[in-house]
């Protein structure tokens, strides 16, 4: 018998968002881990907010909403607020009741900037790694480092001479701009949209783009991110950022650091050894002499580091295709760094349910 298409509106609902989420949904474990990390950050939140005045959006709900934006590749915060209006899964994860009003997008953005000023993304990543269930999954001896380009939220038309001696684009939307015969470089030009962006070419034969550079330190046991950094896009930024991240790793014991051929320089190898780290760097001996010799490459640990370091590309692959880091939505190194670090924490959260289940 064919069912009727008639619908009767109900005046009351006795279901909560919690009841609508399947018991086996992976977001349940992710939310539990995230809430534990946010609980550790509660003293930090107390110091960021005044004891008087009108209550703001809870920072815990702000961070959960931003994590959802990374998990589900939500393009903008305006679209995120729209999803919170009708998506019960989103409401449950953030902590909103069925009839709670959704925040105005400008209010949400203003409150998010307060978390940026407190560097909460980096603190959240550290609090997540400090979880008693996560600590046993981390290696404290073997790490890998690498960097990637983050396309800036600025067009090439904004890359103008610093002395102002050029013609502005033609008036109107997306006005014409003729670059023929003009030599442009970071020494003489800067973006008026994002002054922190730098013109950078990844390899010979590829187009130069306005970029920032994101850096990651990964532990080799399960490929979880333990440190991040964001810098100007320069030829030495990867090695400089890697030295800084390795220096911030806890402990004073001997560790290994795997990296690709771009790190095979005498300066970087010396810096690693000064920090008590064995540089397991891929040898770049094309028309030059490698800074890594047989004393390092003869050990089986070197081959293992070279095999495992490639997993760092999985981190960048997820962060760019899912986490929204291929082209940033922010301007300025500080905001780009905050977004990049939160995306790295989101990557860890996505990986952890399976890792914890396997460990159990």
N, C-alpha and C positions, 0 to 999 in steps of 0.2 A: 504494500500500500504506500502510495506517495505521501510524504509528510507535508504538512502545511507550512507555508512561508510566512505566516502571520507571526508578529512579534509583540509580546506584551512587556512594556517597560515596568521594571520593578522599582518601587519607591526606596527600598532599603536593600543593602547588601551585607551579608554576614561573613564574607570572605576577606581575608587580609592578603596583602602582597606576599607575605611569607608562605601562605598556603598554596599560592599559584606557582611557586618555583619547585621543580622536581627535586626530590631528595638527593639524586645523583648528579645534579648540575654542578659543573666544575667551579662556578662562581661562589658556591657555598664555602669551599675550602679557601678560595682566594679572599673572600670577605673576612673569614675568620683570621687569616694571617694578617691581612691589612688592618683589621681592628686591633689586633694585638700590638702591631707596630705603632698605631695611632695612640694607643693607651700609654706607650712608653714616651710619646712626644707630648703628653698632656702638660707636664711642667713647662715645656717650651711654649706651648700655646698660652698658658696662663700669663707668661711674661710679655706676650705680644699684644694682649688686649687690655683695655682699661677696665677697672672694677665698677665704673659708673657709666651711665649713658644708655642708649638704646641697644638692645641685643643685635648682634650682626649674624650673618650666616655662620653656623658652626664650622670651624675649620675642618673637622672630621668629614662633614658632608661635602665640603668644597673639594677635598682631596679625593674622596670616593667618586664624585662626579667627573673629575679630571681623569681619573684612572679609567672610567668607563669610556671617555672620549678616546683614549688610546686603545683600549681593548677592541672597540667596535668601529674604529676609523671614522668617527664623527667629524665632519669637515670643519665645523665652527661651533662656538659656544652658543650662538643663537639657535642652531639646529639641535644642540644638546638640550637646551631648555625646552624646545618643542617636544623632543623625545621624552623628557621627564613628565610632560603633561599627560601622555597617554600610554607609555610603556611601563607596565607593572613590574617587569624585571628590573628596569632602571630605578624605579621608585624604591623597590625593596633593597637593592644594593646600596643606594645612597642613604636610605633611612627615612624616607618620607612616607607618611600615612596615605591612605587612599584619597582623602579629601584635602590634604595639605596643599596650599597654593604654591605654584612654582615661582621661583625668583625671577625678577626682571633681569635681562641679560646684562645691562649696564651695571646693575648692583652686583651681580655675580663677578663681573670683570674687576670692579673696584676692590671687592673683597679678595679676589685671587692675587692681586698685586701686593696685598699685605703679606701673603705667604711667600711671595717672591722676595720681599725685603728681608724676611727672616730666614732665607735659604732653607726652607722647609723640605724641598725636594731632596737635597743631599742628606738631611737629617732623617727623612723617611727611608731612604735607601739603606742607611746605616742601621736604623732601628729594625728593618726587615731582616737584615743579615744577622742581627744579634738575637733573633728568635731561637730558643733552645732546640726547636725542631729543625731549624735551618742550619745551625752551626755545624752539626756532624756531616753535612753534605759538602762543606767547603774544604778545599785544600788550602793549607797554610804554607806550602812549600813551592808549588808550581803554578806559574801565572803566564799569561800572554797579553800583549799590548798591540793596539793598532788604532788607526784613525780613519775617518771618513769625511767626505765633503757634505755639508748641509747647504742647499741652495738658499740664498738670501731672499727675503720678501722685498725685492727691489728690482726694477727693470734696468736694462743697459742704458736706457735713455736718462736715467738718474745719475749715471757715472759721468760727472762733469769736471772740467779743470778746476783746480783749487783756487786759481787766481781769478776765476769768473770771466775769463777772456774768450768765451764762445757764444754762439747763438743759441738761445733757448729753443725747445721744440715748437713747432707750429701750434698756434692756438687750437683749441677744440679737443675732443676726446681722442686719446691716442694719436697725438699730432706727429707729423713727420719729423724725422731727425736724420740728417745725412752724416755718416761717419767716414765717408770716403777720404782717404789720404790723411786721416788724423791718427797720430800715434798716441795710444792711451796706456797708462801704467799706474800702478799704485803710488808711485812717487809724485806724480803730477796731477792725478785725478782722484776723486772720491765720490761716493754715492751721496747725494743730498737726501735720499730717502732713509738709508741705513749707513751712516758713516763708518760703522764697525765692519761692514762687509768688505771683502778684498777680491780683486779680480784674480782668478786662479785657473790654471789649466791642469787637469789631472794627468794627461799624458800627451805625447806628441801626436798630432793629427786630430786632437779633440778640441772642441770650442772652449774658449775661456769664459767663465761665468763668475758672477758675484756670489761669493760663498763665505760661510763660516766653516770651521773644522771641529768636528766632535771626536773625542778620544775615549777609549774604553780600556780598562784593565779587567781581565777575566781570569777566574781561577780555572785550572785545567781539569779538575775532577768531574764536574758536571756542567761546565760552561756557563756559570752564573757570573753576572757583572758585580765587581766589588769596588770599582772606582770609576769615575767619569771626569772629564774636563772638556771645556769648549774654549777655543782660541781663535785668533785671526788665522786666515788661511795663508800660510807661508811655507817655504820649502823646508824650514827647520822645525816647524811647530810640532810635528809628530814626535820627534825625538825629545824635544824640550818638555812636552806634556807627559810623555812616558816616564821621563826621569822624575818629574814631580809626583806622578801617581805612585810609582814604585817607592819613592821616599816616604809616602804617607801610609804604606801598608804596615799593619801592626807587627810587632815582634822585632827581634834583632838577630834571628837565626839566618842561616844561609838559605837562599831561595833561587829558583831558576826563572828566567824571563824569556819567553819565546816571542819572536817577531819576524817580520818579513825582510826582504833585501833592502828596503829603504832605511833600515836601522843599522846597516852594516857600515858604520863609520868608526874611526878610531876614538873620537870624542865620546860617542854614546857607549861604546864598549868599556871605556875607562870609567865613565860615570856609573855604570852598573856595578863594576867591580868595587868602586869606592863605596857603594851602598850595600855591599855584601851580597850582591846578586850575581849569579852566573849567567852571562848573556847567551842564550840559545838562539842566536840570530841567523837567519838564512844567509849563506855566503853569496856575496855579489862579487864574482871574480871575472866579470866580463871587461876586458881591457884594463884591469886594475888588480890590485892585490887586496884580498879580503882581510878585514880586521879580526876574523875568527880563524884560528889555526887548528891543526890536527889535535892539539891537546884538549880541545873542547869537543870537536866533532867525533872523536873516536869512541866516546861513551854512548851506551845505548839510550841514556836519558836524553841526549841531544836529538836523536831520531824520533823519540816519543814526543818531545816538545814540538818538533816541526810538524808532526802529524796532527797533534791536538790543537795547535795554535790556529789552524784553519777554521775551527769552529766559531771563532770570533766573527766570521762573516755571517753566520746564522744570526748573531745578535744584530748586526747592522741590517741584514735583510729584513728581519721582523720590524725593527724600529723604523725603517724607511717605508716599507709597503703597508704595514698595519698601524704602526705607532705615529704616523704623520710626520716623520723627520726627514723625508726626502727633500721637501721644500718647507721651510719653517713658516709659521704664521706670525712670528714675532720679529721685532727690530731691536738691535742692540745685543751685544754679546751676553749681557747679564740675563736677559729674558730668554734668549736662545739656549743658554746653558741650563736654566731652570727647566725648560721644557724637555731638553735632551736627557737630563738626569731623571726626571719623572718617567719618561718613556723607558729608560733602562730599568727602573724599579718595576714598571708594568711588565716588562719582558720577564724579569725574575718571577713575578707572581704567576704569569702564565705557565712557566716551566715547573713551578714547585708542586702543584697537585700530583702530577705523574711521578715526580722524583720521590715525594713523601710516600706515595702508595707503593712504589717499588722498594723503598727502604723498609717499609713495614712488613 
